[in-house]
Amino acid sequence: METGSKNLIVVHPDELEWEDDTDLFTLPKGVQIKMFSHDPETGRRDFYVRFPVGYTEPRHTHKGWHSNLIVEGEMHVDGKILKPGDYLFGPGDEIAHGPLSYPVGCIIFTSFHGPTEHAH
């Protein structure tokens, strides 16, 4: 993982190990991440998130906002099925969204700005 926003950052995701998300999102167990970069000054984090088959992310809020791009699998939200190449914006300011479900599992690329802790 690289830190700071002043330098060019190049990451080969296949060279990174999946890590259990123990404190980044505060979601139910099963979520894993590959952190690409983190800028503590701005609160920006760029990373992959992997949701296992059958996982459901409960309706939640968070102070930070995020942009998600589906890489593999499917994300189901609000009656829509998102597949690779589809995009989802998650609002901050503690605006509730979800639940999000992953019946076949899913990997997303996320750019998260601000606090990541989820409240359910």
Protein Blocks (a to p, Z undefined) as FASTA:
>chain_A
ZZdjkbccdddfklpccdddfklnopaehiacddfbdcfknopacddddddehiacdddd
dfbdcddddfbhcddeehiacdehiacdddehhiaedjdddfkopadddddedjfbdcZZ
